[in-house]
Amino acid sequence: MKKLVLTIAVFMVVAACKVNPFTGKKVLNFYPNSQIFPMAFAQYDQFLTENKVIEDSPEARMITKVGQRISSAAERWLAANGYPGYLNDYKWEYNLVNDETVNAWCMPGGKIVFYTGILPITQTETGVAVVMGHEVAHALADHGAQRMSAGTLQQLGAVAGNIAIQDEQKRNMFNQAYGLGSTVGLMLPFSRSHETEADRIGLQIMAIAGYDPAEAAELWKRMKANSGGEAPPEFLSTHPSNDTRIANLTEWAPLAKQEAMKFGVTTFK
Ligand SMILES: [Zn+2]
């Protein structure tokens, strides 16, 4: 039985490798959008009913504006690189929630939340674009679905003989992968490689959206200065260290500008 489980697990891995359009690398992900997105949309709606959404304020309008520019930049980049239609199933939504936590996240399918607590650190529209680009990048690169896939394999290995993943289990794994459930809305830190990947992709799409990627390093300096206090899970990550991250972002910013110039973007705000 154990052997059968292993065979099925290997088959799932082989069958489930999907190319990350941003890196060209094959990644493990056997959850198609059609399975992940409905769960994400339901969780998101529930989160909005349980938290205080700011409907109409200059800040809320700014979050929406930046989100629209970032998502349309991502769409242009994907279409130009041979992935037209990659975002067809996405249902973008941008909400500002009244909460002092220093956090922001994007759930699969483009469901975004910014907390008011992060605004003193983003400071400007460009600062919001840094965070927006980073969070959207996690979603575009299917980082959550990959984490969920890895969790499924673990579970398959652990529960020999129980091959069929039931809906209930799937929901539990989704909640684990996204850090939802009891602590709704707080994303778990992603792995170091996923964080670095999101930094790089985020920089590229913010530049294509016309925002100055040089601001990313500045934002992370402010985040570092702030992290003496209580930092939220997504931003807490000790890896990559703030210093590594700032160094990377400084190095990559000119490259992101070059990429944006291919899209006719020559000025950055
Ligand atoms: Zn992240």
Boltz pocket constraint, residues with backbone or C-beta under 6 A from the ligand:
constraints:
  - pocket:
      binder: B
      contacts: [[A, 134], [A, 138], [A, 190], [A, 194], [A, 195], [A, 198], [A, 234]]
      max_distance: 6.0
